[in-house]
Amino acid sequence: MADSPPADSSDDPPSPDGTPNPSVAKTRSDRVSQVTNRFIHGVELAAAALFALLFGIGVVDLAIQIAESVPTGEITDPNVVIGFIETGLLLLIIVEVYETVVAYIEQSDTRRIVRLVIYTGVIAMVRKVIIFRTTEYSSTLDALFAALAYGTVILGLVLLLYVERSVGASLTPE
């Protein structure tokens, strides 16, 4: 009934009983898997390099902003200082994202990656709280909703961190 091998394995030499040779198919899937894994690894390395470059540029930019604000006296303006803090926290977020990418590259423990993502979220939300200004919203009700949303996200992240640490501590062998 089926004298010829299936169409997707036309180049595979059949085994003596006429069925496709599984060792050849496995070899091909292994090669495809290796190529895609190398591609993903290359993209991860490129992303890590990009985040490292962004961090370097950000540090230089922050240093220039601070140096330019000292002679003019703007360094004493609280809004300018908050801008520096905002930039510094953004740089910390970039570092945390870089660390997460590196953890993926190194195929680290999933718990470490989750912890890094939670830390990134905490830093991002702290940054949002620091730069929060009610004047940026069209009404005080909008500002209140935003503040409640930020608070809920921060509470959720802290809860996640607590659960990760308490459950993680019970999972580690002594």
Contacts in CASP RR format, 6 or more apart in sequence:
PFRMAT RR
TARGET T0000
AUTHOR 0000-0000-0000
METHOD contacts of the structure
MODEL  1
MADSPPADSSDDPPSPDGTPNPSVAKTRSDRVSQVTNRFIHGVELAAAAL
FALLFGIGVVDLAIQIAESVPTGEITDPNVVIGFIETGLLLLIIVEVYET
VVAYIEQSDTRRIVRLVIYTGVIAMVRKVIIFRTTEYSSTLDALFAALAY
GTVILGLVLLLYVERSVGASLTPE
5 12 0 8 1.000
5 14 0 8 1.000
5 18 0 8 1.000
5 19 0 8 1.000
5 20 0 8 1.000
6 20 0 8 1.000
9 20 0 8 1.000
9 24 0 8 1.000
9 25 0 8 1.000
12 20 0 8 1.000
12 21 0 8 1.000
12 24 0 8 1.000
12 25 0 8 1.000
13 21 0 8 1.000
13 24 0 8 1.000
14 20 0 8 1.000
14 21 0 8 1.000
15 21 0 8 1.000
41 105 0 8 1.000
44 101 0 8 1.000
44 104 0 8 1.000
44 105 0 8 1.000
45 105 0 8 1.000
47 101 0 8 1.000
48 98 0 8 1.000
48 101 0 8 1.000
48 102 0 8 1.000
48 105 0 8 1.000
51 94 0 8 1.000
51 97 0 8 1.000
51 98 0 8 1.000
51 101 0 8 1.000
52 98 0 8 1.000
54 94 0 8 1.000
55 91 0 8 1.000
55 94 0 8 1.000
55 95 0 8 1.000
55 98 0 8 1.000
58 87 0 8 1.000
58 91 0 8 1.000
58 94 0 8 1.000
59 91 0 8 1.000
61 87 0 8 1.000
62 84 0 8 1.000
62 87 0 8 1.000
62 88 0 8 1.000
62 91 0 8 1.000
65 84 0 8 1.000
65 87 0 8 1.000
66 75 0 8 1.000
66 84 0 8 1.000
69 75 0 8 1.000
69 77 0 8 1.000
69 80 0 8 1.000
74 80 0 8 1.000
75 81 0 8 1.000
82 130 0 8 1.000
82 131 0 8 1.000
83 131 0 8 1.000
85 130 0 8 1.000
86 127 0 8 1.000
86 130 0 8 1.000
86 131 0 8 1.000
89 123 0 8 1.000
89 124 0 8 1.000
89 126 0 8 1.000
89 127 0 8 1.000
89 130 0 8 1.000
90 127 0 8 1.000
92 123 0 8 1.000
93 120 0 8 1.000
93 121 0 8 1.000
93 123 0 8 1.000
93 124 0 8 1.000
93 127 0 8 1.000
96 116 0 8 1.000
96 119 0 8 1.000
96 120 0 8 1.000
96 121 0 8 1.000
96 123 0 8 1.000
97 120 0 8 1.000
99 116 0 8 1.000
100 113 0 8 1.000
100 116 0 8 1.000
100 117 0 8 1.000
100 120 0 8 1.000
103 112 0 8 1.000
103 113 0 8 1.000
103 116 0 8 1.000
104 113 0 8 1.000
111 164 0 8 1.000
111 168 0 8 1.000
114 164 0 8 1.000
115 161 0 8 1.000
115 164 0 8 1.000
118 157 0 8 1.000
118 160 0 8 1.000
118 161 0 8 1.000
118 164 0 8 1.000
119 161 0 8 1.000
121 157 0 8 1.000
122 154 0 8 1.000
122 157 0 8 1.000
122 158 0 8 1.000
122 161 0 8 1.000
125 150 0 8 1.000
125 151 0 8 1.000
125 153 0 8 1.000
125 154 0 8 1.000
125 157 0 8 1.000
126 154 0 8 1.000
128 150 0 8 1.000
129 150 0 8 1.000
129 151 0 8 1.000
129 154 0 8 1.000
132 146 0 8 1.000
132 147 0 8 1.000
132 150 0 8 1.000
134 140 0 8 1.000
134 143 0 8 1.000
136 143 0 8 1.000
137 143 0 8 1.000
137 146 0 8 1.000
END
